[in-house]
């Protein structure tokens, strides 16, 4: 696809325009590849049937009350896909993972939009009260926060290792014929990394890096989000 000759910016040089047009071709190729990968993801056959109807805990919405909800109950009647983000925050962690928190800061605003087409919730191993307090401190208004403190969901779906350490993971489940099946997990976490890179397996839902990748400085090899910053 040829670049649009009418698109020019103030005082740009011919050198800039030539390089920008070459970059545009690469960006168009990337867009095409993203669509190809998404199509392959949609064509996946059903994964394994979920072995049990996990029981999670969440705030009741009244003071410090706690209620329970089963995995099957996370599906709204008209939506058959469920996105669950595993938040790295276990009882033995003094603070939640800063990177996961950065992701959820962004997804809190997107959650109402996501729920127009799919079910969406966040699962952490800590008790409900700790998760609820983090949400209050961060000002989260839209995330459905669940505790897996009393079930084996994290371990069964690779969001926790044998030592109880937590992993950041995104799982998708689907409902078919009254049963729940695993559909997709961001498996790049376990794949070899390029030199100087981490797994980047949840970058697709992380607004921070998409913005920084647009700048000349990029994301930076050593930059990591924090729970708080000096003003």
C-alpha positions, 0 to 999 in steps of 0.5 A, spaced: 500 500 500 502 506 497 503 512 502 498 518 502 502 523 499 497 529 502 499 527 509 505 531 511 507 535 517 509 542 519 517 543 516 518 535 516 524 534 511 525 529 505 529 525 510 524 524 515 518 523 510 522 517 507 523 514 513 516 515 516 513 512 509 518 506 510 515 505 517 508 506 515 509 500 511 512 496 517 506 498 521 501 496 516 504 489 516 504 489 523 496 490 523 495 485 518 499 480 522 495 482 529 489 480 525 492 474 522 494 472 530 487 474 532 484 469 527 488 463 529 486 465 536 479 465 535 479 458 531 482 454 537 478 448 538 475 447 545 481 447 551 480 442 557 473 442 561 474 446 567 475 440 573 471 444 578 466 450 579 471 454 583 468 458 589 471 465 589 470 470 595 468 477 593 466 483 597 458 483 598 458 491 597 455 492 604 461 494 609 466 489 610 461 483 608 464 477 604 460 473 599 461 467 594 461 466 587 462 460 583 466 460 576 460 458 572 456 464 575 461 469 573 458 468 566 452 473 564 446 470 561 448 473 554 455 472 554 459 466 553 466 468 554 470 470 561 476 473 561 480 472 568 486 476 570 491 473 575 493 479 580 500 477 583 498 478 590 498 473 595 498 473 603 505 472 603 506 478 599 507 485 603 504 489 597 501 487 590 505 486 584 507 494 581 506 491 574 500 488 575 497 494 579 499 498 573 495 494 568 489 494 572 489 501 573 488 502 566 483 496 565 479 499 571 477 504 566 476 499 560 472 494 564 465 497 562 467 497 555 469 490 555 463 487 559 459 490 553 461 483 549 465 479 554 465 477 562 471 480 566 474 479 573 480 479 576 483 474 581 488 474 587 490 469 592 490 474 598 483 474 602 478 479 600 479 484 605 486 485 602 484 486 595 478 490 597 483 495 600 488 495 594 482 497 590 480 503 595 487 505 595 488 505 587 481 508 586 478 502 582 471 503 581 469 498 575 474 492 576 470 485 579 475 483 584 475 476 586 479 472 592 482 465 590 484 464 597 480 458 598 481 454 592 486 451 587 484 456 581 491 459 581 495 453 581 491 449 577 491 454 571 499 456 572 498 463 576 502 460 582 508 455 582 509 449 587 512 454 592 506 459 592 509 464 588 504 468 583 505 469 576 501 474 572 497 471 567 491 472 563 486 466 562 480 466 557 474 461 559 468 459 554 461 456 556 459 451 551 452 447 552 452 448 560 459 446 561 465 451 562 472 450 558 479 453 558 480 457 551 486 461 551 492 463 556 498 468 554 503 462 554 509 467 552 510 467 559 514 460 558 517 461 551 524 463 550 525 471 551 529 475 546 536 478 549 534 484 554 526 483 554 522 479 559 516 475 557 511 481 554 506 475 555 500 480 557 503 487 553 497 486 549 492 489 555 497 493 558 496 501 555 503 503 558 508 500 554 503 501 547 504 509 549 512 509 551 513 505 544 511 511 540 516 515 543 523 516 541 526 513 548 521 507 548 520 503 554 527 503 556 530 496 558 530 498 566 524 501 566 518 498 571 512 501 574 512 503 581 506 503 586 507 510 587 512 516 584 515 522 587 512 528 585 
